[in-house]
Amino acid sequence: MPAVWIPALLRPLTDGQDRVSASGATLADIIADLDAHYPGMRDRLCEGPQLRSGLAAVIDGEVARSGLEEPVGAANEVHFVHAIGGGS
């Protein structure tokens, strides 16, 4: 199962755990599984059918460019981080 690193602001939902496991083949599946085990997680991560504005998902060090449809493998690590805009 993929390892999901939980941002500090969301750790109250996971009883303080900074890393949890979640199952699924896509980022959407992972978030659904997180929400099943930690109610409220989806509402904190998503706005409708996409990640919240200003939030990015990083899978094994690469930003997920396909949004919630991004594939996730069993050995992957998933991080939710604040998105950083580019400069000029």
C-alpha positions as CSV (number, residue, x, y, z in Angstrom):
1,M,0.0,0.0,0.0
2,P,1.2,3.5,-0.7
3,A,2.6,5.5,2.2
4,V,0.8,8.9,2.6
5,W,2.6,11.7,4.5
6,I,0.1,13.8,6.4
7,P,0.7,17.6,6.6
8,A,0.8,19.0,10.1
9,L,-2.5,20.8,9.8
10,L,-4.3,17.5,9.0
11,R,-2.7,15.4,11.7
12,P,-5.6,15.9,14.1
13,L,-7.7,13.8,11.7
14,T,-5.1,10.9,12.0
15,D,-4.7,11.1,15.7
16,G,-1.3,12.8,15.2
17,Q,0.1,10.3,12.8
18,D,2.4,11.9,10.3
19,R,2.4,8.9,7.9
20,V,-0.4,6.4,7.1
21,S,-1.1,3.8,4.5
22,A,-3.9,4.0,2.0
23,S,-5.0,1.7,-0.8
24,G,-6.0,2.7,-4.3
25,A,-4.8,2.8,-7.9
26,T,-5.3,6.6,-8.4
27,L,-4.9,9.7,-6.2
28,A,-8.7,9.9,-6.0
29,D,-8.8,6.3,-4.7
30,I,-6.2,7.1,-2.1
31,I,-8.1,10.2,-0.9
32,A,-11.3,8.1,-0.7
33,D,-9.6,5.5,1.4
34,L,-8.1,8.1,3.6
35,D,-11.5,9.6,4.1
36,A,-13.0,6.2,4.9
37,H,-10.5,5.8,7.7
38,Y,-10.1,9.4,8.7
39,P,-13.5,11.2,8.1
40,G,-13.1,14.8,6.9
41,M,-9.9,14.2,5.1
42,R,-11.4,14.5,1.6
43,D,-13.1,17.8,2.5
44,R,-9.8,19.2,3.7
45,L,-7.9,18.0,0.6
46,C,-10.4,18.5,-2.2
47,E,-12.8,21.1,-3.7
48,G,-15.3,19.2,-5.7
49,P,-13.6,16.9,-8.2
50,Q,-10.1,18.4,-7.7
51,L,-7.4,19.2,-5.1
52,R,-8.0,22.4,-3.2
53,S,-6.5,25.5,-4.7
54,G,-3.0,26.0,-3.4
55,L,-2.5,22.3,-2.7
56,A,-0.4,19.9,-4.7
57,A,0.1,16.1,-4.6
58,V,3.7,14.8,-4.9
59,I,4.2,11.2,-5.7
60,D,7.8,9.9,-5.3
61,G,9.1,13.4,-5.6
62,E,7.1,14.3,-8.8
63,V,4.2,16.6,-8.8
64,A,1.0,14.8,-9.9
65,R,0.1,16.5,-13.2
66,S,-3.0,14.4,-13.9
67,G,-4.8,15.6,-10.8
68,L,-6.9,13.1,-9.0
69,E,-6.6,10.6,-11.9
70,E,-2.8,10.4,-11.3
71,P,-1.8,6.7,-11.0
72,V,-0.4,5.5,-7.6
73,G,1.5,2.3,-7.2
74,A,1.7,0.1,-4.1
75,A,5.3,1.2,-3.3
76,N,4.8,4.9,-3.9
77,E,5.0,7.7,-1.4
78,V,2.4,10.4,-1.5
79,H,2.8,13.9,0.0
80,F,0.3,16.7,0.0
81,V,2.1,20.1,0.0
82,H,1.3,23.7,-0.5
83,A,1.7,24.5,-4.2
84,I,4.3,27.2,-5.0
85,G,3.7,29.5,-7.9
86,G,6.5,30.3,-10.3
87,G,8.3,33.6,-10.6
88,S,8.9,35.7,-13.7
